[in-house]
Amino acid sequence: MVVRMRSTRSHRNNRRSHFALAPPRLSACVSCGKPRLSHILCPHCGAYRGRTIVNMQARIEKKLKKRVEKEKAAR
Ligand SMILES: [Zn+2]
């Protein structure tokens, strides 16, 4: 296929006017009230549909412990 028509700045920009990404839809968590993505475990309290699935406090402590051990090993 051969391109016959010059695409002007105006035509190009008009086409691109629909390319913007929409921001993610956030809803408030039932347990902690913080904004979270729908259909996904709450990253703040680890609850889904009002039930606690993951203990986030334990997860944070585990992460901290791992970081401390990594720093120890580096020295
Ligand atoms: Zn939450």
N, CA, C, O and the ligand as a Tripos MOL2 file, in Angstrom:
@<TRIPOS>MOLECULE
protein
  301   299    76     0     0
PROTEIN
NO_CHARGES

@<TRIPOS>ATOM
      1 N           0.8360   -1.1970    0.0000 N.3       1 MET1
      2 CA          0.0000    0.0000    0.0000 C.3       1 MET1
      3 C           0.8700    1.2460    0.0000 C.2       1 MET1
      4 O           1.8800    1.3200    0.7000 O.2       1 MET1
      5 N           0.4730    2.1880   -0.7700 N.am      2 VAL2
      6 CA          1.2430    3.4280   -0.8720 C.3       2 VAL2
      7 C           0.4870    4.5400   -0.1620 C.2       2 VAL2
      8 O          -0.7200    4.7050   -0.3360 O.2       2 VAL2
      9 N           1.2180    5.2930    0.6360 N.am      3 VAL3
     10 CA          0.5950    6.4200    1.3260 C.3       3 VAL3
     11 C           0.5860    7.6060    0.3780 C.2       3 VAL3
     12 O           1.6450    8.0590   -0.0560 O.2       3 VAL3
     13 N          -0.5930    8.1160    0.0520 N.am      4 ARG4
     14 CA         -0.6930    9.1830   -0.9330 C.3       4 ARG4
     15 C          -0.9540   10.5440   -0.3020 C.2       4 ARG4
     16 O          -0.5600   11.5810   -0.8360 O.2       4 ARG4
     17 N          -1.6250   10.5190    0.8400 N.am      5 MET5
     18 CA         -1.9960   11.7990    1.4460 C.3       5 MET5
     19 C          -1.0180   12.1520    2.5590 C.2       5 MET5
     20 O          -0.6810   11.3160    3.3980 O.2       5 MET5
     21 N          -0.5700   13.3950    2.5500 N.am      6 ARG6
     22 CA          0.2910   13.8650    3.6160 C.3       6 ARG6
     23 C          -0.5450   13.9870    4.8850 C.2       6 ARG6
     24 O          -1.6330   14.5620    4.8640 O.2       6 ARG6
     25 N          -0.0300   13.4380    5.9990 N.am      7 SER7
     26 CA         -0.7090   13.5720    7.2760 C.3       7 SER7
     27 C          -0.2420   14.8680    7.9200 C.2       7 SER7
     28 O           0.9210   14.9850    8.3080 O.2       7 SER7
     29 N          -1.1260   15.8280    8.0350 N.am      8 THR8
     30 CA         -0.7500   17.1330    8.5830 C.3       8 THR8
     31 C          -0.6320   17.0630   10.0980 C.2       8 THR8
     32 O          -1.0890   16.1120   10.7330 O.2       8 THR8
     33 N          -0.0150   18.0800   10.6560 N.am      9 ARG9
     34 CA          0.1070   18.1710   12.1040 C.3       9 ARG9
     35 C          -1.2680   18.1190   12.7650 C.2       9 ARG9
     36 O          -1.4640   17.4900   13.8050 O.2       9 ARG9
     37 N          -2.2030   18.7980   12.1270 N.am     10 SER10
     38 CA         -3.5680   18.8650   12.6480 C.3      10 SER10
     39 C          -4.2320   17.4810   12.6520 C.2      10 SER10
     40 O          -4.8470   17.0820   13.6400 O.2      10 SER10
     41 N          -4.0980   16.7530   11.5250 N.am     11 HIS11
     42 CA         -4.6860   15.4070   11.4400 C.3      11 HIS11
     43 C          -4.0510   14.4750   12.4530 C.2      11 HIS11
     44 O          -4.7360   13.7080   13.1310 O.2      11 HIS11
     45 N          -2.7340   14.5510   12.5480 N.am     12 ARG12
     46 CA         -2.0110   13.6920   13.4890 C.3      12 ARG12
     47 C          -2.4710   13.9820   14.9250 C.2      12 ARG12
     48 O          -2.7470   13.0600   15.6920 O.2      12 ARG12
     49 N          -2.5520   15.2650   15.2770 N.am     13 ASN13
     50 CA         -2.9240   15.6260   16.6550 C.3      13 ASN13
     51 C          -4.3820   15.2960   16.9470 C.2      13 ASN13
     52 O          -4.7220   14.9140   18.0670 O.2      13 ASN13
     53 N          -5.2380   15.4420   15.9520 N.am     14 ASN14
     54 CA         -6.6420   15.0540   16.1350 C.3      14 ASN14
     55 C          -6.7510   13.5660   16.4330 C.2      14 ASN14
     56 O          -7.5200   13.1590   17.3040 O.2      14 ASN14
     57 N          -5.9730   12.7440   15.7050 N.am     15 ARG15
     58 CA         -5.9810   11.3020   15.9300 C.3      15 ARG15
     59 C          -5.5080   11.0040   17.3460 C.2      15 ARG15
     60 O          -6.0990   10.1800   18.0440 O.2      15 ARG15
     61 N          -4.4360   11.6780   17.7690 N.am     16 ARG16
     62 CA         -3.8330   11.4000   19.0740 C.3      16 ARG16
     63 C          -4.6530   11.9440   20.2430 C.2      16 ARG16
     64 O          -4.3730   11.6190   21.3970 O.2      16 ARG16
     65 N          -5.6510   12.7610   19.9600 N.am     17 SER17
     66 CA         -6.4550   13.3260   21.0490 C.3      17 SER17
     67 C          -7.2140   12.2420   21.8090 C.2      17 SER17
     68 O          -7.6790   12.4930   22.9210 O.2      17 SER17
     69 N          -7.3530   11.0350   21.2370 N.am     18 HIS18
     70 CA         -8.0790    9.9400   21.9070 C.3      18 HIS18
     71 C          -7.1280    8.9610   22.5920 C.2      18 HIS18
     72 O          -7.5880    7.9540   23.1310 O.2      18 HIS18
     73 N          -5.8170    9.2190   22.5890 N.am     19 PHE19
     74 CA         -4.8350    8.2510   23.0830 C.3      19 PHE19
     75 C          -4.6110    8.3260   24.5970 C.2      19 PHE19
     76 O          -3.9440    7.4540   25.1540 O.2      19 PHE19
     77 N          -5.1430    9.3320   25.2660 N.am     20 ALA20
     78 CA         -4.8580    9.4990   26.6970 C.3      20 ALA20
     79 C          -5.3600    8.3020   27.5010 C.2      20 ALA20
     80 O          -6.4220    7.7550   27.2040 O.2      20 ALA20
     81 N          -4.6010    7.8960   28.5160 N.am     21 LEU21
     82 CA         -4.9800    6.7800   29.3790 C.3      21 LEU21
     83 C          -5.8870    7.2910   30.4980 C.2      21 LEU21
     84 O          -5.6740    8.3690   31.0520 O.2      21 LEU21
     85 N          -6.8880    6.5010   30.8080 N.am     22 ALA22
     86 CA         -7.7970    6.8720   31.9020 C.3      22 ALA22
     87 C          -7.1590    6.4870   33.2360 C.2      22 ALA22
     88 O          -6.4810    5.4620   33.3070 O.2      22 ALA22
     89 N          -7.3530    7.2700   34.2890 N.am     23 PRO23
     90 CA         -6.7970    6.9120   35.5900 C.3      23 PRO23
     91 C          -7.4840    5.6540   36.1280 C.2      23 PRO23
     92 O          -8.6350    5.3980   35.7760 O.2      23 PRO23
     93 N          -6.8040    4.8540   36.9800 N.am     24 PRO24
     94 CA         -7.4260    3.6330   37.5090 C.3      24 PRO24
     95 C          -8.6340    3.9700   38.3800 C.2      24 PRO24
     96 O          -8.6350    4.9700   39.0980 O.2      24 PRO24
     97 N          -9.6490    3.1320   38.3090 N.am     25 ARG25
     98 CA        -10.8530    3.3230   39.1190 C.3      25 ARG25
     99 C         -10.5860    2.7990   40.5330 C.2      25 ARG25
    100 O         -10.3160    1.6150   40.7350 O.2      25 ARG25
    101 N         -10.6680    3.7080   41.4980 N.am     26 LEU26
    102 CA        -10.4190    3.3280   42.8850 C.3      26 LEU26
    103 C         -11.7290    3.3360   43.6710 C.2      26 LEU26
    104 O         -12.6190    4.1500   43.4230 O.2      26 LEU26
    105 N         -11.8220    2.4120   44.6220 N.am     27 SER27
    106 CA        -12.9740    2.4180   45.5230 C.3      27 SER27
    107 C         -12.4430    2.2830   46.9490 C.2      27 SER27
    108 O         -11.3290    1.8010   47.1550 O.2      27 SER27
    109 N         -13.2330    2.7030   47.9240 N.am     28 ALA28
    110 CA        -12.7860    2.6740   49.3130 C.3      28 ALA28
    111 C         -12.8510    1.2490   49.8490 C.2      28 ALA28
    112 O         -13.7920    0.5090   49.5640 O.2      28 ALA28
    113 N         -11.8300    0.8710   50.6350 N.am     29 CYS29
    114 CA        -11.7890   -0.4520   51.2650 C.3      29 CYS29
    115 C         -12.8690   -0.5260   52.3490 C.2      29 CYS29
    116 O         -13.0710    0.4320   53.0960 O.2      29 CYS29
    117 N         -13.5640   -1.6740   52.4310 N.am     30 VAL30
    118 CA        -14.6390   -1.8410   53.4280 C.3      30 VAL30
    119 C         -14.0420   -1.8660   54.8360 C.2      30 VAL30
    120 O         -14.6540   -1.3700   55.7820 O.2      30 VAL30
    121 N         -12.8340   -2.4490   54.9730 N.am     31 SER31
    122 CA        -12.2360   -2.6050   56.3050 C.3      31 SER31
    123 C         -11.5410   -1.3380   56.7960 C.2      31 SER31
    124 O         -11.7960   -0.8860   57.9120 O.2      31 SER31
    125 N         -10.6480   -0.7510   55.9570 N.am     32 CYS32
    126 CA         -9.8400    0.3740   56.4360 C.3      32 CYS32
    127 C         -10.2240    1.7000   55.7910 C.2      32 CYS32
    128 O          -9.7700    2.7500   56.2470 O.2      32 CYS32
    129 N         -11.0440    1.6830   54.7450 N.am     33 GLY33
    130 CA        -11.5250    2.9260   54.1440 C.3      33 GLY33
    131 C         -10.5530    3.5990   53.2000 C.2      33 GLY33
    132 O         -10.8700    4.6450   52.6340 O.2      33 GLY33
    133 N          -9.3570    3.0120   53.0150 N.am     34 LYS34
    134 CA         -8.3790    3.6150   52.1080 C.3      34 LYS34
    135 C          -8.7130    3.2410   50.6660 C.2      34 LYS34
    136 O          -9.3350    2.2050   50.4310 O.2      34 LYS34
    137 N          -8.3070    4.0730   49.6860 N.am     35 PRO35
    138 CA         -8.6000    3.7450   48.2940 C.3      35 PRO35
    139 C          -7.8270    2.5200   47.8290 C.2      35 PRO35
    140 O          -6.6440    2.3670   48.1320 O.2      35 PRO35
    141 N          -8.5100    1.6450   47.0870 N.am     36 ARG36
    142 CA         -7.8670    0.4410   46.5560 C.3      36 ARG36
    143 C          -8.5000    0.1150   45.2090 C.2      36 ARG36
    144 O          -9.5760    0.6200   44.8880 O.2      36 ARG36
    145 N          -7.8290   -0.7360   44.4140 N.am     37 LEU37
    146 CA         -8.3520   -1.1630   43.1190 C.3      37 LEU37
    147 C          -9.4430   -2.2080   43.3390 C.2      37 LEU37
    148 O          -9.3570   -3.0140   44.2660 O.2      37 LEU37
    149 N         -10.4760   -2.1950   42.4800 N.am     38 SER38
    150 CA        -11.5470   -3.1700   42.5710 C.3      38 SER38
    151 C         -11.0210   -4.5670   42.2210 C.2      38 SER38
    152 O         -10.0850   -4.7020   41.4330 O.2      38 SER38
    153 N         -11.6260   -5.6010   42.8090 N.am     39 HIS39
    154 CA        -11.3270   -7.0190   42.5430 C.3      39 HIS39
    155 C          -9.9100   -7.4040   42.9290 C.2      39 HIS39
    156 O          -9.4060   -8.4340   42.4800 O.2      39 HIS39
    157 N          -9.2550   -6.5860   43.7620 N.am     40 ILE40
    158 CA         -7.8790   -6.8640   44.1640 C.3      40 ILE40
    159 C          -7.7780   -6.7010   45.6750 C.2      40 ILE40
    160 O          -8.4110   -5.8190   46.2560 O.2      40 ILE40
    161 N          -6.9790   -7.5560   46.3040 N.am     41 LEU41
    162 CA         -6.7440   -7.4870   47.7500 C.3      41 LEU41
    163 C          -6.2840   -6.0800   48.1480 C.2      41 LEU41
    164 O          -5.4790   -5.4610   47.4520 O.2      41 LEU41
    165 N          -6.8010   -5.5850   49.2710 N.am     42 CYS42
    166 CA         -6.4160   -4.2460   49.7260 C.3      42 CYS42
    167 C          -4.9330   -4.2400   50.1080 C.2      42 CYS42
    168 O          -4.5270   -5.0440   50.9470 O.2      42 CYS42
    169 N          -4.1090   -3.3590   49.5210 N.am     43 PRO43
    170 CA         -2.6750   -3.3430   49.8350 C.3      43 PRO43
    171 C          -2.3650   -2.7480   51.2140 C.2      43 PRO43
    172 O          -1.2410   -2.8650   51.7020 O.2      43 PRO43
    173 N          -3.3560   -2.1140   51.8370 N.am     44 HIS44
    174 CA         -3.1120   -1.4470   53.1230 C.3      44 HIS44
    175 C          -3.3910   -2.3970   54.3000 C.2      44 HIS44
    176 O          -2.6130   -2.4400   55.2530 O.2      44 HIS44
    177 N          -4.4930   -3.1560   54.2400 N.am     45 CYS45
    178 CA         -4.8680   -3.9940   55.3880 C.3      45 CYS45
    179 C          -4.9690   -5.4730   55.0290 C.2      45 CYS45
    180 O          -5.1750   -6.2930   55.9240 O.2      45 CYS45
    181 N          -4.8320   -5.8510   53.7450 N.am     46 GLY46
    182 CA         -4.8460   -7.2610   53.3590 C.3      46 GLY46
    183 C          -6.2180   -7.8980   53.3840 C.2      46 GLY46
    184 O          -6.3270   -9.1190   53.4970 O.2      46 GLY46
    185 N          -7.2790   -7.0940   53.2800 N.am     47 ALA47
    186 CA         -8.6370   -7.6400   53.3320 C.3      47 ALA47
    187 C          -9.2450   -7.6860   51.9380 C.2      47 ALA47
    188 O          -8.9070   -6.8820   51.0680 O.2      47 ALA47
    189 N         -10.1500   -8.6430   51.7420 N.am     48 TYR48
    190 CA        -10.9290   -8.7030   50.5100 C.3      48 TYR48
    191 C         -12.3840   -8.9220   50.9010 C.2      48 TYR48
    192 O         -12.7030   -9.8760   51.6120 O.2      48 TYR48
    193 N         -13.2490   -8.0590   50.4480 N.am     49 ARG49
    194 CA        -14.6860   -8.0770   50.7500 C.3      49 ARG49
    195 C         -14.9270   -8.1600   52.2580 C.2      49 ARG49
    196 O         -15.7810   -8.9160   52.7200 O.2      49 ARG49
    197 N         -14.1660   -7.3760   53.0110 N.am     50 GLY50
    198 CA        -14.3780   -7.2830   54.4540 C.3      50 GLY50
    199 C         -13.7170   -8.3650   55.2750 C.2      50 GLY50
    200 O         -13.7160   -8.2850   56.5040 O.2      50 GLY50
    201 N         -13.1360   -9.4090   54.6140 N.am     51 ARG51
    202 CA        -12.4540  -10.4730   55.3520 C.3      51 ARG51
    203 C         -10.9480  -10.2880   55.2200 C.2      51 ARG51
    204 O         -10.4560   -9.9780   54.1350 O.2      51 ARG51
    205 N         -10.2030  -10.4760   56.3240 N.am     52 THR52
    206 CA         -8.7470  -10.3660   56.2700 C.3      52 THR52
    207 C          -8.1800  -11.6550   55.6840 C.2      52 THR52
    208 O          -8.3890  -12.7410   56.2250 O.2      52 THR52
    209 N          -7.4650  -11.5210   54.5770 N.am     53 ILE53
    210 CA         -6.9130  -12.6760   53.8720 C.3      53 ILE53
    211 C          -5.4260  -12.8090   54.1930 C.2      53 ILE53
    212 O          -4.9370  -13.9020   54.4770 O.2      53 ILE53
    213 N          -4.7110  -11.6770   54.1450 N.am     54 VAL54
    214 CA         -3.2680  -11.6840   54.3630 C.3      54 VAL54
    215 C          -2.9580  -10.7900   55.5620 C.2      54 VAL54
    216 O          -3.4870   -9.6840   55.6700 O.2      54 VAL54
    217 N          -2.1060  -11.2690   56.4540 N.am     55 ASN55
    218 CA         -1.6740  -10.4730   57.6020 C.3      55 ASN55
    219 C          -0.5840   -9.5170   57.1220 C.2      55 ASN55
    220 O           0.5760   -9.9080   56.9990 O.2      55 ASN55
    221 N          -0.9580   -8.2510   56.8500 N.am     56 MET56
    222 CA         -0.0170   -7.2930   56.2680 C.3      56 MET56
    223 C           1.0740   -6.9030   57.2670 C.2      56 MET56
    224 O           2.2090   -6.6380   56.8700 O.2      56 MET56
    225 N           0.7370   -6.8650   58.5690 N.am     57 GLN57
    226 CA          1.7340   -6.5030   59.5880 C.3      57 GLN57
    227 C           2.8730   -7.5220   59.5790 C.2      57 GLN57
    228 O           4.0460   -7.1510   59.6210 O.2      57 GLN57
    229 N           2.5180   -8.8190   59.5220 N.am     58 ALA58
    230 CA          3.5350   -9.8720   59.4920 C.3      58 ALA58
    231 C           4.3740   -9.7710   58.2210 C.2      58 ALA58
    232 O           5.5810  -10.0090   58.2380 O.2      58 ALA58
    233 N           3.7100   -9.4130   57.1180 N.am     59 ARG59
    234 CA          4.4100   -9.3040   55.8350 C.3      59 ARG59
    235 C           5.4380   -8.1720   55.8790 C.2      59 ARG59
    236 O           6.5520   -8.3220   55.3780 O.2      59 ARG59
    237 N           5.0600   -7.0310   56.4830 N.am     60 ILE60
    238 CA          5.9680   -5.8860   56.5970 C.3      60 ILE60
    239 C           7.1580   -6.2470   57.4740 C.2      60 ILE60
    240 O           8.2990   -5.9090   57.1590 O.2      60 ILE60
    241 N           6.8790   -6.9430   58.5870 N.am     61 GLU61
    242 CA          7.9640   -7.3310   59.4930 C.3      61 GLU61
    243 C           8.9300   -8.2940   58.8130 C.2      61 GLU61
    244 O          10.1430   -8.2070   59.0030 O.2      61 GLU61
    245 N           8.3830   -9.2110   58.0200 N.am     62 LYS62
    246 CA          9.2100  -10.1810   57.2920 C.3      62 LYS62
    247 C          10.1330   -9.4580   56.3090 C.2      62 LYS62
    248 O          11.3100   -9.7940   56.1720 O.2      62 LYS62
    249 N           9.5670   -8.4540   55.6290 N.am     63 LYS63
    250 CA         10.3220   -7.6730   54.6480 C.3      63 LYS63
    251 C          11.4770   -6.9310   55.3350 C.2      63 LYS63
    252 O          12.6060   -6.9170   54.8440 O.2      63 LYS63
    253 N          11.1640   -6.3100   56.4930 N.am     64 LEU64
    254 CA         12.1690   -5.5640   57.2460 C.3      64 LEU64
    255 C          13.3030   -6.4920   57.6890 C.2      64 LEU64
    256 O          14.4820   -6.1550   57.5810 O.2      64 LEU64
    257 N          12.9100   -7.6820   58.1950 N.am     65 LYS65
    258 CA         13.8890   -8.6630   58.6730 C.3      65 LYS65
    259 C          14.8260   -9.0740   57.5300 C.2      65 LYS65
    260 O          16.0390   -9.1880   57.7050 O.2      65 LYS65
    261 N          14.2270   -9.2900   56.3620 N.am     66 LYS66
    262 CA         14.9910   -9.7080   55.1930 C.3      66 LYS66
    263 C          15.9950   -8.6110   54.8030 C.2      66 LYS66
    264 O          17.1370   -8.9000   54.4450 O.2      66 LYS66
    265 N          15.5470   -7.3460   54.8800 N.am     67 ARG67
    266 CA         16.4070   -6.2180   54.5000 C.3      67 ARG67
    267 C          17.5900   -6.1170   55.4660 C.2      67 ARG67
    268 O          18.7260   -5.9010   55.0450 O.2      67 ARG67
    269 N          17.3140   -6.2750   56.7670 N.am     68 VAL68
    270 CA         18.3680   -6.1920   57.7860 C.3      68 VAL68
    271 C          19.4160   -7.2750   57.5390 C.2      68 VAL68
    272 O          20.6190   -7.0270   57.6180 O.2      68 VAL68
    273 N          18.9220   -8.5030   57.2340 N.am     69 GLU69
    274 CA         19.8470   -9.6270   56.9870 C.3      69 GLU69
    275 C          20.6900   -9.3850   55.7390 C.2      69 GLU69
    276 O          21.8580   -9.7680   55.6840 O.2      69 GLU69
    277 N          20.0870   -8.7480   54.7390 N.am     70 LYS70
    278 CA         20.7950   -8.4560   53.5000 C.3      70 LYS70
    279 C          21.9110   -7.4490   53.7690 C.2      70 LYS70
    280 O          23.0220   -7.5860   53.2550 O.2      70 LYS70
    281 N          21.6000   -6.4290   54.5850 N.am     71 GLU71
    282 CA         22.6040   -5.4220   54.9300 C.3      71 GLU71
    283 C          23.7410   -6.0120   55.7470 C.2      71 GLU71
    284 O          24.9000   -5.6290   55.5940 O.2      71 GLU71
    285 N          23.3880   -6.9530   56.6170 N.am     72 LYS72
    286 CA         24.3980   -7.6540   57.4190 C.3      72 LYS72
    287 C          25.3630   -8.4400   56.5180 C.2      72 LYS72
    288 O          26.5770   -8.4320   56.7170 O.2      72 LYS72
    289 N          24.7870   -9.1050   55.5390 N.am     73 ALA73
    290 CA         25.5700   -9.9220   54.6180 C.3      73 ALA73
    291 C          26.4730   -9.0540   53.7400 C.2      73 ALA73
    292 O          27.5580   -9.4860   53.3490 O.2      73 ALA73
    293 N          26.0370   -7.8490   53.4330 N.am     74 ALA74
    294 CA         26.7980   -6.9610   52.5600 C.3      74 ALA74
    295 C          28.0690   -6.4450   53.2520 C.2      74 ALA74
    296 O          29.0840   -6.1710   52.6120 O.2      74 ALA74
    297 N          27.9710   -6.3260   54.5760 N.am     75 ARG75
    298 CA         29.1210   -5.7880   55.3180 C.3      75 ARG75
    299 C          30.2320   -6.8060   55.5020 C.2      75 ARG75
    300 O          31.2590   -6.4960   56.1050 O.2      75 ARG75
    301 ZN         -8.0770   -2.0470   53.4720 Zn       76 ZN76
@<TRIPOS>BOND
     1     1     2 1
     2     2     3 1
     3     3     4 2
     4     3     5 am
     5     5     6 1
     6     6     7 1
     7     7     8 2
     8     7     9 am
     9     9    10 1
    10    10    11 1
    11    11    12 2
    12    11    13 am
    13    13    14 1
    14    14    15 1
    15    15    16 2
    16    15    17 am
    17    17    18 1
    18    18    19 1
    19    19    20 2
    20    19    21 am
    21    21    22 1
    22    22    23 1
    23    23    24 2
    24    23    25 am
    25    25    26 1
    26    26    27 1
    27    27    28 2
    28    27    29 am
    29    29    30 1
    30    30    31 1
    31    31    32 2
    32    31    33 am
    33    33    34 1
    34    34    35 1
    35    35    36 2
    36    35    37 am
    37    37    38 1
    38    38    39 1
    39    39    40 2
    40    39    41 am
    41    41    42 1
    42    42    43 1
    43    43    44 2
    44    43    45 am
    45    45    46 1
    46    46    47 1
    47    47    48 2
    48    47    49 am
    49    49    50 1
    50    50    51 1
    51    51    52 2
    52    51    53 am
    53    53    54 1
    54    54    55 1
    55    55    56 2
    56    55    57 am
    57    57    58 1
    58    58    59 1
    59    59    60 2
    60    59    61 am
    61    61    62 1
    62    62    63 1
    63    63    64 2
    64    63    65 am
    65    65    66 1
    66    66    67 1
    67    67    68 2
    68    67    69 am
    69    69    70 1
    70    70    71 1
    71    71    72 2
    72    71    73 am
    73    73    74 1
    74    74    75 1
    75    75    76 2
    76    75    77 am
    77    77    78 1
    78    78    79 1
    79    79    80 2
    80    79    81 am
    81    81    82 1
    82    82    83 1
    83    83    84 2
    84    83    85 am
    85    85    86 1
    86    86    87 1
    87    87    88 2
    88    87    89 am
    89    89    90 1
    90    90    91 1
    91    91    92 2
    92    91    93 am
    93    93    94 1
    94    94    95 1
    95    95    96 2
    96    95    97 am
    97    97    98 1
    98    98    99 1
    99    99   100 2
   100    99   101 am
   101   101   102 1
   102   102   103 1
   103   103   104 2
   104   103   105 am
   105   105   106 1
   106   106   107 1
   107   107   108 2
   108   107   109 am
   109   109   110 1
   110   110   111 1
   111   111   112 2
   112   111   113 am
   113   113   114 1
   114   114   115 1
   115   115   116 2
   116   115   117 am
   117   117   118 1
   118   118   119 1
   119   119   120 2
   120   119   121 am
   121   121   122 1
   122   122   123 1
   123   123   124 2
   124   123   125 am
   125   125   126 1
   126   126   127 1
   127   127   128 2
   128   127   129 am
   129   129   130 1
   130   130   131 1
   131   131   132 2
   132   131   133 am
   133   133   134 1
   134   134   135 1
   135   135   136 2
   136   135   137 am
   137   137   138 1
   138   138   139 1
   139   139   140 2
   140   139   141 am
   141   141   142 1
   142   142   143 1
   143   143   144 2
   144   143   145 am
   145   145   146 1
   146   146   147 1
   147   147   148 2
   148   147   149 am
   149   149   150 1
   150   150   151 1
   151   151   152 2
   152   151   153 am
   153   153   154 1
   154   154   155 1
   155   155   156 2
   156   155   157 am
   157   157   158 1
   158   158   159 1
   159   159   160 2
   160   159   161 am
   161   161   162 1
   162   162   163 1
   163   163   164 2
   164   163   165 am
   165   165   166 1
   166   166   167 1
   167   167   168 2
   168   167   169 am
   169   169   170 1
   170   170   171 1
   171   171   172 2
   172   171   173 am
   173   173   174 1
   174   174   175 1
   175   175   176 2
   176   175   177 am
   177   177   178 1
   178   178   179 1
   179   179   180 2
   180   179   181 am
   181   181   182 1
   182   182   183 1
   183   183   184 2
   184   183   185 am
   185   185   186 1
   186   186   187 1
   187   187   188 2
   188   187   189 am
   189   189   190 1
   190   190   191 1
   191   191   192 2
   192   191   193 am
   193   193   194 1
   194   194   195 1
   195   195   196 2
   196   195   197 am
   197   197   198 1
   198   198   199 1
   199   199   200 2
   200   199   201 am
   201   201   202 1
   202   202   203 1
   203   203   204 2
   204   203   205 am
   205   205   206 1
   206   206   207 1
   207   207   208 2
   208   207   209 am
   209   209   210 1
   210   210   211 1
   211   211   212 2
   212   211   213 am
   213   213   214 1
   214   214   215 1
   215   215   216 2
   216   215   217 am
   217   217   218 1
   218   218   219 1
   219   219   220 2
   220   219   221 am
   221   221   222 1
   222   222   223 1
   223   223   224 2
   224   223   225 am
   225   225   226 1
   226   226   227 1
   227   227   228 2
   228   227   229 am
   229   229   230 1
   230   230   231 1
   231   231   232 2
   232   231   233 am
   233   233   234 1
   234   234   235 1
   235   235   236 2
   236   235   237 am
   237   237   238 1
   238   238   239 1
   239   239   240 2
   240   239   241 am
   241   241   242 1
   242   242   243 1
   243   243   244 2
   244   243   245 am
   245   245   246 1
   246   246   247 1
   247   247   248 2
   248   247   249 am
   249   249   250 1
   250   250   251 1
   251   251   252 2
   252   251   253 am
   253   253   254 1
   254   254   255 1
   255   255   256 2
   256   255   257 am
   257   257   258 1
   258   258   259 1
   259   259   260 2
   260   259   261 am
   261   261   262 1
   262   262   263 1
   263   263   264 2
   264   263   265 am
   265   265   266 1
   266   266   267 1
   267   267   268 2
   268   267   269 am
   269   269   270 1
   270   270   271 1
   271   271   272 2
   272   271   273 am
   273   273   274 1
   274   274   275 1
   275   275   276 2
   276   275   277 am
   277   277   278 1
   278   278   279 1
   279   279   280 2
   280   279   281 am
   281   281   282 1
   282   282   283 1
   283   283   284 2
   284   283   285 am
   285   285   286 1
   286   286   287 1
   287   287   288 2
   288   287   289 am
   289   289   290 1
   290   290   291 1
   291   291   292 2
   292   291   293 am
   293   293   294 1
   294   294   295 1
   295   295   296 2
   296   295   297 am
   297   297   298 1
   298   298   299 1
   299   299   300 2
@<TRIPOS>SUBSTRUCTURE
     1 MET1         2 RESIDUE 1 A MET
     2 VAL2         6 RESIDUE 1 A VAL
     3 VAL3        10 RESIDUE 1 A VAL
     4 ARG4        14 RESIDUE 1 A ARG
     5 MET5        18 RESIDUE 1 A MET
     6 ARG6        22 RESIDUE 1 A ARG
     7 SER7        26 RESIDUE 1 A SER
     8 THR8        30 RESIDUE 1 A THR
     9 ARG9        34 RESIDUE 1 A ARG
    10 SER10       38 RESIDUE 1 A SER
    11 HIS11       42 RESIDUE 1 A HIS
    12 ARG12       46 RESIDUE 1 A ARG
    13 ASN13       50 RESIDUE 1 A ASN
    14 ASN14       54 RESIDUE 1 A ASN
    15 ARG15       58 RESIDUE 1 A ARG
    16 ARG16       62 RESIDUE 1 A ARG
    17 SER17       66 RESIDUE 1 A SER
    18 HIS18       70 RESIDUE 1 A HIS
    19 PHE19       74 RESIDUE 1 A PHE
    20 ALA20       78 RESIDUE 1 A ALA
    21 LEU21       82 RESIDUE 1 A LEU
    22 ALA22       86 RESIDUE 1 A ALA
    23 PRO23       90 RESIDUE 1 A PRO
    24 PRO24       94 RESIDUE 1 A PRO
    25 ARG25       98 RESIDUE 1 A ARG
    26 LEU26      102 RESIDUE 1 A LEU
    27 SER27      106 RESIDUE 1 A SER
    28 ALA28      110 RESIDUE 1 A ALA
    29 CYS29      114 RESIDUE 1 A CYS
    30 VAL30      118 RESIDUE 1 A VAL
    31 SER31      122 RESIDUE 1 A SER
    32 CYS32      126 RESIDUE 1 A CYS
    33 GLY33      130 RESIDUE 1 A GLY
    34 LYS34      134 RESIDUE 1 A LYS
    35 PRO35      138 RESIDUE 1 A PRO
    36 ARG36      142 RESIDUE 1 A ARG
    37 LEU37      146 RESIDUE 1 A LEU
    38 SER38      150 RESIDUE 1 A SER
    39 HIS39      154 RESIDUE 1 A HIS
    40 ILE40      158 RESIDUE 1 A ILE
    41 LEU41      162 RESIDUE 1 A LEU
    42 CYS42      166 RESIDUE 1 A CYS
    43 PRO43      170 RESIDUE 1 A PRO
    44 HIS44      174 RESIDUE 1 A HIS
    45 CYS45      178 RESIDUE 1 A CYS
    46 GLY46      182 RESIDUE 1 A GLY
    47 ALA47      186 RESIDUE 1 A ALA
    48 TYR48      190 RESIDUE 1 A TYR
    49 ARG49      194 RESIDUE 1 A ARG
    50 GLY50      198 RESIDUE 1 A GLY
    51 ARG51      202 RESIDUE 1 A ARG
    52 THR52      206 RESIDUE 1 A THR
    53 ILE53      210 RESIDUE 1 A ILE
    54 VAL54      214 RESIDUE 1 A VAL
    55 ASN55      218 RESIDUE 1 A ASN
    56 MET56      222 RESIDUE 1 A MET
    57 GLN57      226 RESIDUE 1 A GLN
    58 ALA58      230 RESIDUE 1 A ALA
    59 ARG59      234 RESIDUE 1 A ARG
    60 ILE60      238 RESIDUE 1 A ILE
    61 GLU61      242 RESIDUE 1 A GLU
    62 LYS62      246 RESIDUE 1 A LYS
    63 LYS63      250 RESIDUE 1 A LYS
    64 LEU64      254 RESIDUE 1 A LEU
    65 LYS65      258 RESIDUE 1 A LYS
    66 LYS66      262 RESIDUE 1 A LYS
    67 ARG67      266 RESIDUE 1 A ARG
    68 VAL68      270 RESIDUE 1 A VAL
    69 GLU69      274 RESIDUE 1 A GLU
    70 LYS70      278 RESIDUE 1 A LYS
    71 GLU71      282 RESIDUE 1 A GLU
    72 LYS72      286 RESIDUE 1 A LYS
    73 ALA73      290 RESIDUE 1 A ALA
    74 ALA74      294 RESIDUE 1 A ALA
    75 ARG75      298 RESIDUE 1 A ARG
    76 ZN76       301 GROUP 0 **** ****
